[in-house]
Amino acid sequence: MFMFGEYMLCEYISTMRRKRVPPNAHPVLSETSPVSPEVIEELKRLLISDIIDARHANNVPQTKLHEVSGVVQPCIQRLESGETDPKLTTLIKLLLPLNKTLAVVSLRTKPTV
């Protein structure tokens, strides 16, 4: 999910479609209601899930990710279990060795598939 530009949006929308949530109906986009803690928690869960998937796809154990990222293994374990709210710096340190990054994209843009 963490590639530049439209790819991330396509993956995000694909995830929302699997949950049967149309992109234009996502609660983040609601003009009348504030962003709820539930929405934030769900987006965090998706982000962490994608990090775990990238680590598994590359056959990188937590101990190896610690060695190459500089993030201690207990911190990685807490992040993956959802026990902690990681700093942006920590996320970047974990993503770079997995050949991934974060991108800020508009959720209002519909991707061309």
FENBEL-V286848 format. One line per field, one symbol per residue. ss: DSSP state (~ for helix, > for strand, _ for the rest). psi: psi as a letter, one per 40 degrees, with the letter a starting at -180 (. if undefined). Layout:
ss: ???
psi: ???
This chain:
ss: _____~~~~~~~~~~~~~____~~~_~~~_______~~~~~~~~~~~~~~~~~~~~~____~~~~~~~~___~~~~~~~~~______~~~~~~~~~_________________
psi: dgiibdddddddddddddefhideehddehdeiihidddddddddddddddddddddefhiddddddedehiddddddddeeeigiidddddddddeefiiiihiheehhih.
